[in-house]
Amino acid sequence: MNVARASLVALLICWAFAALADVAVPPLTGRVVDQTGTLSSDDIASLTQTLKDFEARKGSQIAVLIVPTTAPETIEQYSIRVAEAWKIGRKKIDDGAILLVAKDDHKLRIEVGYGLEGALTDVTARRIIDEIITPKFRSGDFAGGISEGVHRILGVVDGEPLPAPEPQQSFGGQDRFDILFNPLILFGVFVVGAVLRTLLGRLIGSVATGGVVGLVAWLAIGPLAFCLIAAFVAFVFAMFAGSMAASNGRGGNWSGGGYGGSFSGRSSSSDSGGFSGGGGSFGGGGASGSW
């Protein structure tokens, strides 16, 4: 009996601690993170594109997070945890802002990075909440309130003199590898390798193929480390592609379509994980509101 009673008490204590546990900060999977299903896929896509275009032009990062609740924390406590985890905004410029909505709590907050506190002041943030966002929320138009609120935030930030965004490289790290394993690129390497192997022999022709691919990668993409990887992959591919093609040829058919299928899964994930915070810092500036 005592064992059963002790087990029940322990279970109740565990439940109590679970109920008091802080809400976890969700991973930064995009510029708009909606954990409530409030926004439609079209709403998220449109808002994401707006924020992406603004960042490309201005440099500042703005993100939106919708959660059911922040309890047991206040929205201010939870918001600064999100800011510290996501690090929205550029490092040392700190030009990030987060619009956080706790839907079930009927609370929202605009968290402002250090670098935007001169333009997006606490008073300005409060006016955006009171005059633009909450009237829409009270009528049930969450998508409209968030969209108009974000556009107003962008308008304010747009007037702030900030360092211009750094020129974007043509290809990001993941994109470089997607290009490297693109079926069309590999087919081109196969053709070039076949020609060079015929003219120079298998070993020297494969080395020459790697050199050509590495040089082209350096001129078109860079950096050097990636070019060396591309050259090595091209060398290995050219070295063994002929024997693989011959083996497939003996089995019947070898075609670009069958070959390309083995790499089809890579391009579909090229956009995933493409957004991350730039290292911006926050100090608790901003404003909160309710509806």
Secondary structure, 3 states (H helix, E strand, C coil): CHHHHHHHHHHHHHHHHHHHCCCCCCCCCCCEEECCCCCCHHHHHHHHHHHHHHHHHHCCEEEEEEECCCCCCCHHHHHHHHHHHHCCCECCCCCEEEEEEECCCCEEEEEEEHHHCCCCCHHHHHHHHHHHHHHHHHCCCHHHHHHHHHHHHHHHHHCCCCCCCCCCCCCCHHHHHHHHCCHHHHHHHHHHHHHHHHHHCHHHHHHHHHHHHHHHHHHHCCCHHHHHHHHHHHHHHHHHHHHHHHHHHHHCCCCHHHHHHHHHHHHCCCCCCCCCCCECCEEEEEEEEEC
